[in-house]
Amino acid sequence: MNWDKFFRVLQFLRITDDSNNLSLTNIALVAAMTNAACKADTGIQDVMGVVATVAGYQFKRYMQPTDTTSGDETAAIKAAVASLETKVSGIQMSGQMRR
């Protein structure tokens, strides 16, 4: 079995995170929603189970650090934008000179 494809499927289904660790909150969320969807009569316990797992999932997402770009990447992006601006202004000037 090709493990790389297996892990990609798990990441697509959000069962694992980017470092191939199991995400228990995602598994609990899928299990609670499947349980509530498959039952013909849903009670308050089923609804509270889904609410609790959604709350846990949202809390986990809130507590995870956001991926911000470093100062070096920001400086490189600004330099690239400045370079493009000079190229565009040079093209505009050459177009005006031809007229």
N, C-alpha and C positions, 0 to 999 in steps of 0.2 A: 504494500500500500504506500502511496506517495503521501508522506506526512505533511509536506508543504501545502498541497491542495486541501488536505483535511483541515489544517489550521486556517487556511484562507476562507473555507466555508464557515468555520466557527466564528471567525472575525466578521464575516458578512452577516451572519445571524446575530451578531453582538453577544455571543456567548463568551468570547475571550476579548481581552483588550489588546492594545498594540504590542505588548510584550508577551503575548500568549498565556496570560494568567486568566484563570476562570473568574468571571464576574458573577458573584453570587446574587447581587441585586438584580441583574438582568435575568438570571435563571428564575429567581423568585417572581419577578414581574411576569414573565412568560407563563409560568406555572399557575399563578393566580388568575391571569386573564383567561387562560385555557380552561381552568376549572369553572370560572363564572360563565364562560361561553357555552360550555358543554352541558351544563345543568338546565333542566327544563324549568325548575322553580328555584330562583335564587333568593336566598334569605339575607338578612342583615349581616350574618357572619361572612358570607361570600363577598358582599359589598365592602365590608370593613377590611377584609383580607386584601382586596384589590387596592383600597385606599391606603392601607399601611405599606404595601409594597411600592406603590407609586410615590408615597412620601419618602420612603427610604431611598428609592432611585433618585429622586430629585435632590435629596440631601447629599447623596454621594456626588452627584454632578456639580452641586454648588461648592462642595468642599475641595474638589479637584482643582489644582492650580491651572490657570489658563496659560496657554503657550504664547508667550510674547517674543517678539523678535529682539535680538540682542542689539547693542549699540553699533557693533561692526556691520551687521546686516542693514541697519537703518542708514548708516553712512554710505554703504555701497549702493543702496537704492537711490539715495539722494544724488550721488555722483552720476549714476546712470541716467537719472531724469535730467540733470543739468547737461549731460552730454547730448541727449536727444534734443533738448531745447536749442542748443547751439547749432546742431545739424539742421533742425527745422528752420531756424531763423536764417541760416546760410542758404537753404533752398529757396526760401521766400525772397531773399535779397537777390539771388541770381535770377529768379523769375521776374522781378521788378526791373532789373537791369536790361533784360531782353526787350522790354516794351518800348 
